[in-house]
Each structure stands twice: as structure tokens, then as C-alpha cells.
Amino acid sequence: MPQQQPVRSHTGTIAVVTTERGLPTALKIDKSELGRPPQELAGEILALCRLSALRAQVAYRRELEAKGFSATVIRELGLPTDQDLADAEAELYPEDDDDEPPATWMRSV
């Protein structure tokens, strides 16, 4: 299996690489993240690890499909689909809807 690319946080200040099972093999945290509450930081790291694992599993699924394995065999392995990956990415990286104005223009000073 090829070397996996890091999964980065929305801000790009956290990056993780994991195994197919989600165990981190590399972790990079920018100093700016260290001021966050520990539970919040840990939650984001875990979410990135889950996404990294999901990407690796989908890549493995694609590899098996390219080698001609049947859909039945792949389904029995329980590997996630491209749609599962798209859903997870949409949840972790919600798209900003630029078409709608903000609910309020007020901001704290």
C-alpha cells in the first residue's frame, strides 16, 4: 500500500497519518493549538485519525476492485465506500455556504 498523505485540520494546524485501523504513526501540532482545552484538542485529533483510517480503507477497497475482487468479497470485508468517505469529510470539513448571509452582522468587540 502506498504511503498515506497526512490528514489536516480545517485550519491546517494539526496533521495526522495513521494506519488503516486509525492508529497514529505521525502527528504534527502547531504551537497555536496548545492553548486549546485538552478535550477539544484530543477530540479533533481523534476525528482526524478516524478520517485518515477511512481514507486508507477506501484506498484499499479501490485497490481490491482494480485487482478484480468481486463486490461480494469486498462487502464481506466491511470496507467503507466512497460515499462513506465523502460523508465523513463533509462532517469534518463543513462547507461554508457563501450564498447565504450570516444570521447577524453583529460581532463581539
N, C-alpha and C positions, 0 to 999 in steps of 0.2 A: 504494500500500500504506500502511495506517495506521501511525502512529508506534508503534514497538515498546516494550513495557514492559521495564524492567530485570529481569534475572535475578539473584537474590540468593543468596548462600551460605546454608548451613543456619543459621548464626549471624546472618546479616543484615549482616555487617561488610564484605562485598565485594559490589559490584553492577556488572554489565556490560550494555551494549547493543551489539549487533553488527549487521552486515549479514546478509543471507541466507547469505552464504558464511562467516560466523564472524569477520569482521574487526571488531575492537572500534572503536566510534565514541564510546563513553563508558565510563569506568571510575572507580569510586569505591572507595577502600580506606580503612577506618578505621585510625587510628594503631595500634590494638591489634594489627593484623595484621602490622605491620612488624617485629616481633620474631621472627617465624617463620622457619625455614630458607628461603632463597630458592627452592630447588627445589620445596618443598612449596607455597609460596605461588603460584609460577608454575603448578604443576600444577592447583591449584584454579581459578585464573583461566582456564586453558585449558579445563578441564571446563565452567566456566560459559559460556565463549564457544561451545563446541560445543552446549550446551543452548539457548542463545539462538538460534543459527543454526537448529537443529532446529525450534524453536517458530515461527520466521519461515517456514521451508519448509512446515510443516504448515498454517500460516495461508494461505499461497499456494495450497496444494493445495485447501483448503476454498473459497477464493475461486474457483478454476477450476471446482470441482464446482458451486458455486452459479450460475456463468455457463453451465452446461450442457455443459462439455467432457466428452468420453467418457472412460471408465475406461482405455481403451487409450492415449489421448493422454497422460493423466496418468501412467500407468505408464511410458510411454516417457521421460518427463521425469525419472523416478527420484526423485520426491518422496517423502519419508517419510510413513508413515501415522500415524494417531492412536495406534496400538499401539506403533509405534517411539518416539513421544514419551513415552508412558506408561512404557515400559521404561527409557528414558534418565532420566526423572525419578525413577523408583524406585531406580535405581542411584546417582544423585547425592544423593537425599534418602531414605535408607532409613528406613522407618517404625520407630519404637520399638515393640516388642511388649510392651505393658503387661500382657498376660495371663500372661506367664511371669516368675518371679522371677529375679533375677540369679544367675549361676553361683556367686558368692561374695558374702558381705556384708562381707568384709574390705576395707579401703581403706588406702592409704598415709597416714601421718601426718607 
